[in-house]
């Protein structure tokens, strides 16, 4: 045992010099293996004492054990030792190891950081420390400070490789106090700016980013730029319609790090270029492009700085190395909000039997008020997904009944056991036979009212916009940026129609820059790193701004202290440790075999919901043609309206998009919409 607890065996923990690698790589199985190797006799003894191979029997007792069998308080059938006794024995032996030396406390240190990450009360941590299971509260505080310093150093080292991008976001925290004093005014709302460092993956090299001067030559902000090198937006958008996807990148887990928080009062110092002081072997950081991710509010701030600094002579002072990359998660939220504006914002648009509100009320009868006023992203995302799925299922029923009158339900269609080739042919027919709005919609609406089915026309537009939402959502979830980009032109026009001009302009600028301004290396770096996969699982790609918002929620509600320790200084100190706390929690769950601790709910069973929707659609003929059926509100073809606005250059129209309002700030439910 003395040999095992020596410092050279690696099981000591120094809180002042705490290392994230030591916490993340800790395994109880490794401690057990070292004990077995260094003290085999002790290992065998502990194995015999701690690992039971059979239950207690009467013959095991020297006196026969009859008095135990007659005791009514003892179960007639003794407890059977559960599976994996070796694992439990390993954990017990590890506890004995740390109990023999206060310095051999790696397990206690991991446990202490884990308890701190879970916001465990100090009294509980202190009690566990006296039991030898955890380190003390003061030691935990020292470890957190040391880990925060080390994480800052690692993030700085990652940034110095030039192979990193940065993401920023503003958020507010209310540090309320029990009583107001002159030092603590009644205004407790604090404005903070968070940042994340994301490693550039998929083979991006420094040479791909060494193009700052090339971008400045092609920039519209350059007063000396050659006009022939500045691309035309219209040409860019038209050419993009011919573009194919780039395929799905590997499900590679993305390395991210949360930077320190800072107050929102950023310095605007000019700074001076140090190009003349650069050594010959030192690379000038101004030569390399820096990718900045963020939402539309961050984009406006970055663009404002670039426009204000454009006349500067120094490359550093004019920030010519800064390239902004729009966040796709907020774009997806804007897509859901656009569908809400088209189908739910107007009161008259909710009155038809086949309106989106009537369909949603079938299974969300208590949420109609919320759907009409401001549903939020997650609720709207679920409505689009669920009602869109039910609409498409009903289309299959209608198409099958056209071909065979006996197939009046999906169950009857399934009983026919059609070959796969016919199913594919039917799917093509669904896309062609008027279920989804196409170029013929304009002609249909020019017909006499006695011939038109105005509600079916509205339904066909609902199909179209929901399918566009599914397209961009699927592309984002699977990391297929090519698929996402092919949906951009349609959404640009929709945004122009519903008054979200800022998003439309940002998307147009992104497409133009990526395909007609950026060199090939930078183009590939941006496209392959605009989406990240934090878990490395298939279908779990997320926008970089989603990661930032998730870390902000962890900072506000999980980490950063509690009660009297919940202060701005504490939040700033612990903000770089979000990933460390998360990995430490996963480490404890793995080492102690803790299960069923996830916050994620199992997927809901929507079979009855879909059946109720399909029955209603069958009764009302949602996807069936009924001549002369009127509507209370004609849904506008947003793409046609947006195209007219685009050609008219109506950029000066009022933008009704509140990009910085609390209504559009994502919540924890919004971030979990895809889970």
C-alpha positions in Angstrom: 0.0 0.0 0.0 2.9 2.4 0.8 4.3 1.7 -2.6 1.0 2.4 -4.3 0.5 5.8 -2.8 3.9 7.1 -3.7 3.8 10.3 -5.9 5.5 8.7 -8.8 2.5 6.4 -9.3 0.4 9.4 -10.4 -2.4 9.2 -7.9 -1.6 12.4 -6.0 -3.5 15.6 -6.7 -2.2 19.2 -6.1 -5.1 21.6 -6.0 -2.8 24.6 -6.7 -1.5 23.0 -9.9 -4.7 21.1 -10.9 -4.7 19.7 -14.4 -7.7 19.1 -16.6 -6.0 16.1 -18.2 -5.7 14.4 -14.8 -9.4 14.9 -14.0 -10.6 13.7 -17.5 -8.3 10.7 -17.8 -8.9 9.4 -14.3 -10.1 5.7 -14.1 -10.8 3.7 -11.1 -9.9 0.6 -13.1 -6.4 2.0 -13.5 -6.0 2.3 -9.7 -7.2 -1.3 -9.3 -4.7 -2.5 -12.0 -1.9 -0.7 -10.2 -2.9 -2.2 -6.9 -2.9 -5.7 -8.4 0.5 -5.2 -10.0 2.3 -3.5 -7.0 0.7 -5.5 -4.2 -0.6 -8.8 -5.5 -1.0 -10.4 -2.1 -3.0 -7.5 -0.8 -5.1 -7.6 -3.9 -5.9 -11.3 -3.3 -6.8 -10.5 0.3 -9.1 -7.6 -0.6 -10.6 -9.7 -3.4 -11.6 -12.4 -1.0 -13.0 -9.9 1.5 -14.9 -7.7 -0.9 -16.1 -10.1 -3.6 -18.8 -12.5 -2.6 -19.2 -15.5 -4.8 -22.1 -17.2 -3.1 -24.9 -16.3 -0.6 -24.7 -17.2 3.1 -26.0 -20.6 4.0 -26.6 -22.4 7.2 -23.7 -24.8 6.6 -21.3 -21.8 6.5 -21.9 -21.2 10.2 -19.9 -23.2 12.8 -23.0 -23.7 15.0 -25.3 -24.6 12.1 -26.9 -21.2 11.9 -30.4 -22.4 13.1 -30.9 -19.2 15.1 -30.6 -17.1 12.0 -33.1 -19.1 10.1 -35.6 -18.8 12.9 -35.3 -15.0 13.1 -38.5 -13.5 11.5 -36.7 -10.2 10.6 -34.3 -12.0 8.2 -35.5 -12.7 4.6 -35.9 -16.4 3.9 -34.0 -15.9 0.6 -30.8 -14.0 1.1 -29.8 -11.2 -1.3 -28.0 -12.4 -4.4 -24.9 -10.5 -5.3 -25.6 -8.5 -8.4 -23.6 -8.8 -11.6 -20.2 -7.3 -12.1 -18.8 -7.9 -8.5 -15.3 -7.2 -9.7 -16.2 -3.7 -10.7 -17.7 -3.0 -7.2 -14.6 -4.6 -5.6 -12.4 -2.3 -7.6 -14.2 0.7 -6.4 -14.0 -0.4 -2.8 -10.3 -1.1 -3.1 -9.8 2.4 -4.6 -11.6 3.9 -1.7 -9.3 2.0 0.7 -6.3 3.3 -1.2 -7.3 7.0 -0.8 -8.2 6.4 2.8 -4.7 5.4 3.6 -3.1 8.7 2.5 -4.5 12.3 2.4 -2.2 13.1 -0.5 -3.2 10.1 -2.6 -6.5 11.8 -3.3 -7.1 11.7 -7.0 -10.5 10.0 -6.6 -11.5 12.5 -3.9 -10.4 15.4 -6.1 -12.5 14.2 -9.0 -15.4 13.7 -6.7 -14.9 17.2 -5.2 -14.9 18.9 -8.6 -17.9 16.8 -9.6 -19.9 17.9 -6.5 -19.0 21.5 -7.2 -20.2 21.2 -10.8 -23.5 19.8 -9.5 -23.9 22.8 -7.2 -23.8 20.6 -4.1 -24.1 22.6 -0.9 -20.8 23.3 0.9 -22.0 21.5 4.0 -22.5 18.3 2.1 -19.0 18.6 0.5 -17.5 19.2 3.9 -19.2 16.2 5.4 -18.0 14.0 2.5 -14.5 15.4 3.0 -14.5 14.4 6.6 -15.5 10.9 5.5 -12.5 10.8 3.1 -14.6 10.6 0.0 -14.0 14.2 -1.3 -11.5 17.0 -0.9 -12.5 20.0 1.2 -14.4 23.0 0.1 -11.3 25.2 0.2 -9.3 22.7 -1.8 -12.1 22.6 -4.4 -12.0 26.4 -4.7 -8.2 26.3 -5.3 -8.7 23.5 -7.9 -11.3 25.6 -9.7 -9.0 28.6 -9.8 -6.1 26.5 -11.1 -8.2 24.7 -13.7 -9.5 28.1 -14.9 -6.0 29.4 -15.4 -4.9 26.2 -17.2 -7.9 26.3 -19.5 -7.2 29.9 -20.5 -3.6 28.8 -21.4 -4.9 26.0 -23.5 -7.3 28.2 -25.3 -4.6 30.8 -25.9 -2.3 28.0 -27.3 -5.1 26.9 -29.6 -5.6 30.4 -30.9 -1.9 30.7 -31.6 -2.1 27.9 -34.1 -4.3 30.1 -36.3 -6.5 27.0 -36.8 -9.3 28.2 -34.6 -12.5 30.2 -35.1 -14.2 32.3 -32.5 -17.9 32.7 -31.6 -19.4 35.6 -29.6 -22.7 36.3 -28.1 -24.2 38.8 -25.6 -26.4 37.7 -22.7 -27.8 39.2 -19.5 -27.7 37.9 -15.9 -29.7 39.3 -13.1 -27.6 39.1 -9.9 -30.4 39.9 -7.5 -29.6 40.8 -3.9 -31.6 40.3 -0.7 -31.4 44.0 0.2 -30.2 47.0 -1.6 -27.3 49.2 -0.4 -25.5 52.2 -1.9 -22.9 49.7 -3.2 -25.5 47.4 -4.6 -28.0 49.5 -6.5 -31.4 48.3 -7.5 -30.2 47.8 -11.0 -28.8 44.2 -10.8 -29.0 43.3 -14.5 -25.5 42.7 -15.8 -24.6 42.6 -19.5 -21.9 40.1 -20.4 -20.2 38.9 -23.6 -19.3 35.2 -24.0 -16.9 33.7 -26.4 -16.0 30.2 -27.6 -12.9 28.9 -29.4 -13.6 26.2 -31.9 -10.8 24.1 -33.5 -11.0 24.1 -37.3 -11.4 20.5 -38.5 -11.6 18.6 -41.8 -8.0 19.2 -42.9 -7.9 23.0 -42.7 -4.4 24.3 -42.8 -2.7 27.7 -42.1 -2.2 28.2 -45.9 -6.0 28.0 -46.4 -6.4 31.0 -44.0 -3.4 33.1 -45.3 -5.5 35.2 -47.6 -6.2 38.4 -45.7 -4.7 40.6 -48.5 -6.7 38.8 -51.2 -9.9 39.5 -49.4 -9.1 43.1 -49.0 -8.4 43.5 -52.7 -11.9 42.1 -53.4 -13.7 43.9 -50.6 -16.4 46.5 -51.2 -15.0 48.5 -48.3 -11.7 48.9 -50.1 -11.7 52.4 -51.7 -8.9 51.3 -54.1 -10.5 48.0 -55.1 -10.7 47.0 -58.7 -14.4 47.1 -59.6 -14.0 44.1 -61.9 -13.0 41.9 -58.9 -16.1 42.8 -56.9 -18.8 40.2 -57.6 -22.4 40.9 -58.5 -25.0 39.6 -56.0 -27.6 38.7 -58.6 -25.2 36.7 -60.7 -24.0 34.9 -57.6 -27.6 33.9 -56.5 -28.5 32.7 -60.0 -25.4 30.6 -60.4 -26.0 29.0 -57.0 -29.3 27.5 -58.2 -27.1 25.2 -60.3 -24.9 24.1 -57.4 -25.0 20.6 -55.9 -24.2 19.5 -52.4 -20.8 18.8 -51.0 -21.9 15.6 -49.2 -22.0 14.8 -45.5 -18.7 15.3 -43.6 -17.5 12.8 -41.1 -19.2 12.7 -37.8 -16.2 14.1 -36.1 -16.5 15.4 -32.6 -15.7 19.1 -32.5 -13.2 20.4 -30.0 -14.6 23.6 -28.4 -13.6 25.7 -25.5 -15.5 28.4 -23.6 -13.5 31.7 -23.2 -13.7 34.0 -20.3 -16.8 36.2 -20.0 -16.3 39.9 -20.1 -18.4 43.0 -19.5 -20.1 44.4 -22.6 -18.1 47.6 -22.3 -15.5 46.7 -24.8 -12.6 49.0 -25.4 -12.4 50.8 -28.7 -8.7 51.5 -28.6 -7.1 51.9 -32.0 -3.9 50.0 -31.3 -0.9 50.2 -33.5 0.5 47.8 -36.0 3.7 46.0 -34.9 4.6 44.8 -38.4 8.0 46.6 -38.2 8.9 44.7 -35.0 8.1 41.2 -36.4 11.0 38.8 -36.6 11.7 37.1 -39.9 10.6 33.7 -38.4 7.5 35.1 -36.7 4.3 34.9 -38.7 2.3 38.1 -39.0 -1.2 37.4 -37.6 -2.6 40.0 -40.0 -1.9 37.7 -42.9 -4.3 35.1 -41.6 -8.0 35.3 -41.7 -9.9 34.9 -38.3 -13.4 33.4 -38.6 -15.9 35.0 -36.2 -19.3 33.2 -35.7 -22.4 34.8 -34.2 -26.0 35.7 -34.6 -27.3 38.6 -36.6 -26.7 41.1 -33.8 -23.0 40.1 -33.7 -22.9 40.4 -37.5 -24.1 44.0 -37.3 -21.5 44.9 -34.8 -18.7 43.4 -36.8 -19.9 45.0 -40.0 -20.1 48.4 -38.2 -16.5 48.1 -37.0 -15.3 47.1 -40.5 -17.1 50.0 -42.2 -15.8 52.5 -39.6 -12.2 51.2 -39.8 -12.0 50.8 -43.6 -10.2 54.1 -44.2 -7.3 53.1 -41.9 -4.0 52.6 -43.6 -2.8 49.8 -41.3 -4.1 46.3 -42.0 -4.4 45.7 -38.3 -6.4 48.9 -37.6 -8.9 48.2 -40.3 -9.4 44.6 -39.2 -9.1 43.3 -42.7 -8.4 39.8 -41.3 -11.9 39.5 -39.8 -14.4 37.3 -41.6 -17.8 36.9 -40.1 -19.7 33.6 -40.5 -23.4 33.6 -39.8 -24.9 31.3 -37.3 -27.2 28.7 -38.8 -29.1 28.0 -35.5 -30.5 31.5 -35.4 -31.2 31.3 -39.1 -33.3 28.1 -38.4 -35.2 30.0 -35.7 -35.9 32.8 -38.3 -37.3 30.1 -40.7 -39.7 28.9 -38.1 -40.7 32.4 -37.3 -41.3 33.2 -41.0 -43.8 30.2 -41.3 -45.5 31.6 -38.2 -45.9 35.0 -39.8 -47.4 33.5 -43.0 -49.9 31.1 -41.4 -50.6 32.2 -37.8 -49.9 35.9 -37.4 -53.0 37.1 -39.1 -56.3 36.3 -37.2 -58.2 35.6 -40.4 -55.5 33.1 -41.5 -56.6 30.8 -38.5 -60.3 30.5 -39.4 -60.4 27.9 -42.1 -61.1 24.2 -41.3 -57.7 23.3 -42.9 -55.7 26.2 -41.5 -52.6 25.6 -39.5 -54.2 26.8 -36.3 -57.2 24.4 -36.7 -54.8 21.5 -37.3 -52.6 22.3 -34.3 -55.7 22.7 -32.1 -56.6 19.1 -32.6 -53.8 18.0 -30.2 -52.7 21.4 -28.8 -56.1 22.8 -27.8 -54.6 24.5 -24.7 -51.8 26.2 -26.6 -53.8 28.1 -29.3 -53.4 31.4 -27.5 -49.6 30.9 -27.3 -49.5 29.8 -31.0 -51.3 32.9 -32.0 -49.2 35.4 -30.0 -45.7 34.1 -29.9 -45.1 30.3 -29.7 -41.3 30.3 -29.4 -38.9 28.3 -31.5 -39.4 24.8 -30.0 -43.2 24.9 -30.1 -43.2 26.1 -33.6 -40.5 23.6 -34.7 -42.7 20.8 -33.3 -45.8 22.0 -35.0 -44.1 22.2 -38.3 -42.6 18.8 -38.0 -45.7 17.0 -36.7 -48.4 18.6 -38.9 -46.1 18.5 -41.9 -45.6 14.8 -41.4 -49.4 14.2 -41.0 -50.1 16.3 -44.1 -47.7 14.2 -46.2 -49.1 10.9 -44.8 -52.6 12.1 -45.9 -51.2 12.8 -49.4 -50.2 9.2 -49.6 -53.7 8.1 -48.8 -55.3 10.4 -51.3 -52.9 9.3 -54.1 -53.4 5.7 -53.3 -57.2 6.1 -53.4 -56.9 7.7 -56.8 -55.1 4.7 -58.1 -57.2 2.1 -56.3 -60.5 3.0 -54.8 -60.3 0.3 -52.1 -57.2 1.9 -50.6 -59.0 4.4 -48.5 -56.5 4.4 -45.7 -52.8 3.9 -45.1 -53.4 0.6 -43.5 -55.2 -0.6 -46.7 -52.3 0.7 -48.7 -49.8 -1.3 -46.6 -51.8 -4.5 -47.0 -51.4 -4.3 -50.8 -47.6 -4.8 -50.3 -46.6 -2.8 -53.3 -43.1 -3.4 -54.7 -40.5 -0.8 -53.9 -40.4 0.5 -57.5 -44.1 1.4 -57.3 -43.6 3.2 -54.0 -40.8 5.3 -55.5 -43.0 6.0 -58.5 -45.8 7.2 -56.2 -43.5 9.4 -54.3 -42.5 11.1 -57.6 -46.2 11.5 -58.4 -46.8 13.2 -55.0 -44.2 15.8 -55.9 -45.8 16.5 -59.4 -49.6 16.1 -58.9 -50.4 19.4 -57.3 -50.0 18.5 -53.6 -47.1 21.0 -53.3 -47.4 24.5 -54.7 -45.5 25.0 -57.9 -45.5 27.4 -60.9 -49.1 26.4 -61.7 -50.4 28.1 -58.5 -50.6 31.5 -60.2 -52.8 30.0 -63.0 -55.1 28.2 -60.5 -55.8 31.4 -58.6 -56.8 33.2 -61.9 -59.6 30.7 -62.4 -63.3 31.5 -61.5 -64.2 31.0 -57.8 -66.6 28.2 -58.7 -63.7 26.1 -60.0 -61.1 27.0 -57.4 -60.4 25.1 -54.2 -58.9 28.0 -52.2 -58.3 26.0 -49.1 -56.3 23.3 -51.0 -54.3 26.2 -52.6 -53.4 27.3 -49.1 -52.6 23.8 -48.1 -50.2 23.4 -51.1 -48.3 26.4 -49.9 -48.2 25.0 -46.4 -46.7 21.8 -47.9 -44.1 23.9 -49.7 -42.9 26.0 -46.8 -42.8 23.1 -44.4 -40.8 21.0 -46.9 -38.3 23.8 -47.3 -38.0 23.9 -43.5 -37.5 20.2 -43.4 -34.9 20.5 -46.1 -32.7 23.1 -44.3 -33.2 21.3 -41.0 -32.2 17.9 -42.4 -29.1 19.5 -44.1 -28.0 21.2 -40.8 -28.5 18.0 -38.7 -26.4 15.9 -41.1 -23.7 18.5 -41.8 -24.6 18.8 -45.5 -23.8 22.4 -46.1 -24.4 22.0 -49.8 -28.0 21.0 -49.2 -28.4 23.9 -46.8 -27.1 26.4 -49.3 -29.4 25.2 -52.1 -32.3 26.1 -49.8 -30.9 29.6 -49.2 -32.4 31.3 -52.4 -35.9 30.3 -51.5 -35.6 31.4 -47.9 -34.1 34.7 -49.0 -37.2 35.4 -51.0 -39.5 34.3 -48.1 -37.7 36.6 -45.7 -38.0 39.5 -48.1 -41.8 38.8 -48.2 -42.4 38.6 -44.5 -40.2 41.6 -43.5 -37.1 39.8 -42.3 -34.8 41.8 -44.6 -31.8 41.7 -42.4 -31.7 37.9 -42.5 -32.2 38.0 -46.3 -29.3 40.4 -46.8 -27.1 38.4 -44.4 -27.8 35.2 -46.3 -27.2 36.9 -49.7 -23.9 38.3 -48.5 -22.8 34.9 -47.1 -23.5 33.1 -50.4 -21.8 35.8 -52.4 -18.7 35.9 -50.2 -18.3 32.1 -50.0 -18.7 31.4 -53.7 -17.4 34.5 -55.4 -15.0 36.3 -53.0 -13.2 33.7 -50.8 -10.3 31.7 -52.2 -10.8 28.0 -52.5 -9.0 27.2 -49.2 -11.0 29.7 -47.2 -14.2 28.6 -48.9 -13.7 25.0 -47.9 -12.7 26.1 -44.3 -15.9 28.1 -43.9 -18.3 25.6 -45.4 -16.9 22.6 -43.5 -16.8 24.4 -40.2 -20.0 26.4 -40.1 -21.6 23.3 -38.5 -20.1 21.4 -35.7 -20.8 18.0 -34.1 -20.2 18.2 -30.3 -21.2 14.6 -29.7 -19.7 13.0 -32.9 -23.0 11.1 -33.5 -24.8 10.9 -36.8 -27.4 13.5 -37.4 -26.2 15.6 -34.5 -24.6 18.5 -36.3 -25.4 21.9 -34.8 -24.7 25.5 -35.7 -21.8 27.1 -33.9 -24.1 29.7 -32.4 -26.1 26.8 -30.9 -23.0 25.7 -29.0 -22.5 29.3 -27.7 -26.1 29.6 -26.5 -25.9 26.2 -24.8 -22.7 27.3 -22.9 -24.5 30.6 -22.0 -27.3 28.6 -20.4 -24.9 26.4 -18.5 -23.2 29.6 -17.3 -26.4 31.3 -16.2 -28.3 28.4 -14.6 -25.9 25.5 -13.8 -22.3 26.8 -13.2 -21.0 30.0 -11.9 -21.9 29.7 -8.3 -25.2 29.8 -6.3 -26.8 31.9 -3.6 -24.2 34.3 -2.1 -21.5 32.9 -4.4 -23.5 33.8 -7.6 -21.6 36.9 -8.6 -20.1 38.3 -11.8 -16.6 37.6 -10.7 -17.6 34.0 -10.0 -19.3 33.6 -13.4 -16.2 35.0 -15.2 -13.9 32.7 -13.2 -15.8 29.5 -14.0 -17.0 30.3 -17.5 -14.0 28.6 -19.2 -14.7 25.4 -17.2 -18.0 24.4 -18.7 -16.5 21.6 -20.7 -14.3 20.5 -17.8 -17.3 20.3 -15.5 -19.2 18.3 -18.1 -16.4 15.8 -18.7 -15.8 15.5 -14.9 -19.5 14.7 -14.5 -19.4 12.1 -17.2 -16.2 10.6 -15.7 -17.9 10.1 -12.3 -20.9 8.6 -14.0 -18.7 6.2 -15.9 -16.5 5.3 -13.0 -19.3 4.7 -10.5 -21.6 3.2 -13.0 -24.3 5.8 -12.5 -27.2 5.3 -14.9 -30.5 6.9 -15.9 -29.3 10.4 -15.0 -30.0 12.1 -18.3 -32.2 15.1 -18.5 -33.3 14.2 -22.0 -36.8 12.8 -22.3 -37.6 9.8 -24.4 -39.2 10.7 -27.8 -43.0 11.0 -27.5 -45.2 8.4 -29.0 -47.0 10.3 -31.7 -48.9 7.4 -33.3 -52.3 8.5 -31.8 -51.5 12.1 -32.6 -50.9 11.3 -36.2 -54.0 9.2 -36.4 -56.2 12.0 -35.0 -54.7 14.4 -37.5 -55.1 12.0 -40.4 -58.7 11.3 -39.5 -59.5 15.0 -39.4 -57.7 15.6 -42.7 -59.7 12.7 -44.3 -63.0 14.2 -43.0 -62.2 17.7 -44.1 -60.5 16.7 -47.4 -57.4 18.7 -46.6 -55.4 17.4 -49.6 -58.4 16.6 -51.8 -59.8 18.9 -54.5 -63.3 20.2 -53.8 -64.4 22.7 -56.4 -65.8 26.0 -55.1 -64.4 25.6 -51.5 -63.8 29.2 -50.3 -61.3 30.5 -47.7 -61.4 33.2 -45.1 -57.8 34.3 -45.9 -55.7 33.7 -49.1 -52.2 32.7 -48.1 -49.8 34.8 -50.2 -47.1 33.1 -52.3 -44.2 34.5 -50.2 -41.6 33.5 -52.8 -43.4 35.5 -55.5 -43.8 38.5 -53.2 -40.2 38.2 -52.1 -39.0 38.0 -55.7 -40.9 41.1 -56.6 -39.4 42.9 -53.6 -36.0 41.7 -54.5 -36.2 43.0 -58.1 -37.6 46.3 -56.9 -34.6 46.7 -54.5 -36.9 47.4 -51.6 -34.1 47.3 -49.0 -35.4 50.4 -47.4 -38.7 48.7 -46.4 -39.3 48.4 -42.7 -37.6 45.4 -41.2 -39.9 43.9 -38.5 -37.4 41.4 -37.3 -36.5 42.1 -33.6 -33.1 40.4 -33.7 -32.0 41.6 -30.2 -35.3 41.2 -28.4 -35.8 38.8 -25.5 -38.6 37.1 -27.5 -36.0 35.8 -30.0 -33.4 34.7 -27.4 -33.3 30.9 -27.4 -34.2 29.0 -24.3 -33.1 25.6 -23.0 -36.2 24.1 -24.7 -35.3 25.7 -28.0 -31.7 24.3 -27.8 -33.2 20.8 -27.2 -35.7 21.0 -30.1 -33.8 18.4 -32.2 -33.0 15.9 -29.3 
